[in-house]
Amino acid sequence: MLGLSIWSILRITYSLLLTVFFSYCINLNNLTLNGINSIGDFAFYGCTSLASIVLPNGLTEISYSAFAHCTSLASIKLPNT
């Protein structure tokens, strides 16, 4: 959707990931989020190749269906806080 098909590892630093921000990025494999406190509705919806995600300290909200239909998601590292 956003031309990210060649990215296999993505590191993001924002305070909020907007609704449907990376929806249907089917070649997104691994994700490390830094400095995020909120993930919007459907932010990663349909990212079928997403296999692992590292969530940051300070994350306070994961909104509705943020990771729905991420059928390859096998590893989620939760924050310490």
Number of C-alpha atoms within 10 A of each C-alpha: 11 9 8 14 13 10 12 13 14 13 10 12 12 12 15 15 22 15 17 18 19 21 22 22 22 19 16 22 20 18 18 15 19 17 15 19 18 17 24 19 20 23 23 27 23 21 23 21 18 25 17 18 19 16 19 19 15 15 20 13 12 16 14 14 17 22 22 17 17 20 14 13 18 10 12 12 11 12 12 9 8
